[in-house]
Amino acid sequence: MQSNYNDYSYIVDIYQPEETPPTEGFPVIIVLDGTRYSKLLYETLANQLRNRKKTKVEPAIIVGIGHLEKDIPKQRFYDFTAPADHYHFPVRRGKVMQEFPAGGAVEFMDYIMHQIMPMLQEKYKIDDKKISLYGHSLGGLFVLWSYLTYPDCFYKYIAISPSIWWNDHELIRTIQQVEKPIAAPLYIGVGGEEGDMVDDAQKFVALASEKWVSCEFYIAECENHASVIPTTMSRVIRFLKSDERTGHMEKTGCFLDKVNTLNSL
């Protein structure tokens, strides 16, 4: 499905529940890097729906937005980073990052809001009030940026292992400038083995707690940047089902000493 805003043709995968939609329509989960994660989320949800009386989850339409494999390094970097006057490409894991074009997040958001959503409204019975956004890594960065700059566009926001380090931690500066509390619930998950990404997530959550309390934070014990995805899928589905807006944090035993530093940040 080609974007009218950056002329890129995205791969859009849509998983619709094989059942009659509720009166208000199905909730929708928009999954960034959809060619990698939307089917996994669908299978996780379908498995829990087999015993929904116990799992308490609800059916949802899952919409994956992805890139051609050959375009992933360059195009996803452009799509998931916000416009800025300057871009800082740091050393990550001992290597200097390759400098890709950056700053296309507004165009990508326009594509979601003005093309993807109208298409869903036209072709499917959806609940317009329950459209959520999921992203991992740079996709998680885009989710947090969307949360701070478009706080009313989505029902819930899910950022897994968000790349808060990008552009010299610009999201930390952005959140410090937020003046009004944000009502939409936010979920942040990170793998316990992700080093500075755990520290960054903790700092973001600490700053968020000064402004609002609708943030759920989870450190997945001994998981890395890849394994954190399947580890957190079931938790994400439960978070999307819950209508509670009281934030809380869950920590794992081997990281209690690190997490206890949260209040001192």
Stockholm file with secondary structure:
# STOCKHOLM 1.0

chainA/1-265         MQSNYNDYSYIVDIYQPEETPPTEGFPVIIVLDGTRYSKLLYETLANQLRNRKKTKVEPAIIVGIGHLEKDIPKQRFYDFTAPADHYHFPVRRGKVMQEFPAGGAVEFMDYIMHQIMPMLQEKYKIDDKKISLYGHSLGGLFVLWSYLTYPDCFYKYIAISPSIWWNDHELIRTIQQVEKPIAAPLYIGVGGEEGDMVDDAQKFVALASEKWVSCEFYIAECENHASVIPTTMSRVIRFLKSDERTGHMEKTGCFLDKVNTLNSL
#=GR chainA/1-265 SS CBCTTTCCBCEEEEECCSSCCCTTCEEEEEEESHHHHHHHHHHHHHHHHTTHHHHCCCCCEEEEEECCGGGHHHHHHHHHSCCCSCCCCCEETTEECCCCCCCCHHHHHHHIIIIIHHHHHHHSCEEEEEEEEEEETHHHHHHHHHHHHSTTSCSCEEEESCCTTHHHHHHHHHHHTCCSCCCSCEEEEEETTCTHHHHHHHHHHHHHHTTCSCEEEEEETTCCTTTHHHHHHHHHHHHHHCCCCCCEEECCGGGHHHHTTGGGC
#=GC SS_cons         CBCTTTCCBCEEEEECCSSCCCTTCEEEEEEESHHHHHHHHHHHHHHHHTTHHHHCCCCCEEEEEECCGGGHHHHHHHHHSCCCSCCCCCEETTEECCCCCCCCHHHHHHHIIIIIHHHHHHHSCEEEEEEEEEEETHHHHHHHHHHHHSTTSCSCEEEESCCTTHHHHHHHHHHHTCCSCCCSCEEEEEETTCTHHHHHHHHHHHHHHTTCSCEEEEEETTCCTTTHHHHHHHHHHHHHHCCCCCCEEECCGGGHHHHTTGGGC
//
